[in-house]
Amino acid sequence: MPDLSTNCAGIRSPNPFWLASAPPANSGAQIQRAFDAGWGGAVWKTLGQPIQNVSSRFGGTTIRGVQAAGFNNIELITDRSLETNFREIYDTKKKYPKHAVVVSLMVETRDEWRDIIKRSIDAGADGLELNFGCPHGMCERGMGSAVGQEPRVNQEITSWAVEYSTVPVLVKLTPNVSDIVPHGLAAKRGGAHGVSLINTIKSIISVDVDNFVLEPRVGSRSTNGGYCGAAVKPIALHMVASLARHKDFGIPISGIGGISNWRDAVEFMLLGSSSVQVCTEVMLRGYRVVGDMIEGLEEYMRTHGFETLDQLIGKAIPSYSEWGDLDLNYETVAKIDAKSCIGCQACVVACMDGAHQCIFPQKPGDEAHVVEGKPRVPWIDESECVGCNLCKIVCPVPGCIDMVAVENGFKPATWNQHVHEGAQLRPKKGAH
Amino acid sequence: MPSRLDAERSEVVFEDYKGAYTPAQAVLEANRCIYCSDAPCVQACPTHIEIPEFIRKISTGNVKGAARTIFEANILGTSCARVCPVEVLCVGDCVYNELGVPPIQIGKLQRYATDAALAGGERFFEAGTESGKRVALIGGGPASLACAHELRRLGHRCTIFEKRAVLGGLNTTGIAPHKLKADTSVEEVDWILGIGGIDVRASVEVGKDVALEALEREHDAVFFGAGLGADTLMGIPGEELAGVEGAVAWIEKMKLGRVATGEVKRCVVVGGGNTAIDVVREARTLGIPEVTMVYRGTEPKMPGYAHEWKAALGQGVRAEWQTLPVAFEGDASGAGVKRVKCLRVDDAKRPIAGSEVTLEADLVLLAIGQSKLGELLASLAGIEIARGVVVTDAAGRTGRKKWFAGGDAKNGGKEVVNAAAEGMAAARAIHAFLAGVGNA
């Protein structure tokens, strides 16, 4: 039985699945229900001076029928009194001593930080998460991403928190920066025990085209919000990996950003996350999604022979290379499995209009060609195929199109080897 | 025009077999479409509607654009959405069948878009610049309507001669009401005629009220789209008894007027084609307790569509396969048909001696075919008529100058969508012909 027990920067939980600091982690009753459903930890919705929220608050982007593939919000930090929050934290910790309760914080002055940290720890927090990421509303008041975007401020406030805290401190980073690395390093210099990322991305989710108003609409206007959900996962993976592979970083990461299922979670772990945080998928589907996350992760570990999470965390980082170190002589071509092809020819039009014009409805000169009894299996001109993957990406039948490595007789050679050592490159394909 | 239809006609009790989509259902289904390239569904459609394109438009909320795409290819898109045997055309060729998942419900999506357009009073096409040419169209069914609409877009004046009081042909008088009711057909006709410049001379029978020669003389071209004639009879004893009727005639009565079924306990339908299947389902829906289809062939070889027969079975219809009626009998009172005397037949459809079967029946409907109307043109030299249908080339040209044909009168009896395709093709051929005349 794989062991899912998690230790992220000294914060321990029975599994790596934590609720992110967000509406699903707004109250004790919610978090206790989440723990009952199987969540290993929760980062409490950010505490600070309670705010007043607007209505409406959320927006979703629908892509070819998939609702809320991307999601955004203009909700702020907690609007409930600190007393209520601390009482519920105490109560939750008492009932669920083995689960991780991390308290997210956002205040302004040094005194406020000292005070709120003490009260959080007194209430039983297993760790703190400093919200330096919120990209809407709070940053206008000099908090949230206004802090996260300034490495010096980030480092200074982190150092206060670390000074006052007796529990691990995570710094939650904003993705609204050109390079995440200086910000992660600033948190480390401030003494953070780990970082969590990404917070949401500054966004306008959509425009009401009939009324000429941004969404989510607040009367006759709206504002930019924070983008999240499945669509942001690639951005988050890149930022997580950028820190995880940096030689001077080396502190734990709690991965966040579009994690919707166990596979997403594994990807974040393979790129260096020791826990993962989920918000949007829970907002859309409820706490129950964690059941499949746990089971899927366990099965994945069993399949790959991992007994503990340590054995898989960071395992894909070495594959993250610079472009100049990629093997230019590695060659693949697309192959269509005629047996599973349904003849939609989506690959034909994609290759013709969006790639390198090497997939055809029929083999030229052989208009009557029938493969596996099927007249609509496309023909690939492998001499022109650059191995770009587009056909495989648009094919509606998983496994029908495979990218197959071709033995072309050339030794591996990267651009850097070519430039510096004169390594020989194979002739270009599809470059007419 | 709908007000002209009897509000209490028998067909009004029928419910749609395939219901209308709600917006939510339509968008969900539209989003399933793969948007194939050179799509098999388009190839399977006789009018080659750009199906993936209109479905994509539904998915993006461009429902009006979806309707435009449909009507560009087939102005009878509203009725075709309901009456097309999509299972053997577009839907039957959807690539999802290959994947083993339910194919896209193209007919229902087409209905969604076209219904919305008609309900919204949308118009997509205008008459072309007046050419000064005049075209006569014989018959007011789908072939002539498609032809006339396209001719108007090309600028030619049209006159439709229809022997009935209502237009729409079988769409109005013959389609099973669980697919299409007469009022929807008449609405579609009015919408098509809304392009303007199509004169309608209803209740006028060409060859009787108007001479063919006069028609030819007074017009620059003539399109023959008269469809099919009366039900074929069997020519067996007792056919004259009350209660023995042609199926197409009975359906017309049900769709435009009223049929009395209250006293009917047992109905026998003779035939194995799609009209036979339609009429057994209609008889059941109208409350006739026992409905039996009598067909001389076997179930696997019946010409009616398997999916339609399956639905009929679901309505509790029975069948007597390899069975041939040889006489209809009444009782002494002479009140009407009471029995159908039949013989079983072998695989070559030959009667088997001594295999008599008697079926009780107080209504017999003959659905063994309809007469062909090609002979109406027999007096016109140059027009070839083969087994009752008018022979044309692929574009609908007959062997006689000025004369074109399409629809059931030309193809012997196919689907509405074939009539629409042939009417459209003939319009283009007529246009080319008229342009040639103009240049001469």
Interface residues (C-beta under 8 A of the other chain):
Chain A: R64 G65 I342 G343 C344 Q345 A346 V348 V349 P361 K374 R376 P396 V397
Chain B: V27 L28 A30 N31 R32 I34 Y35 C36 S37 D38 A39 P40 S59 V95 Y96 E98 L99
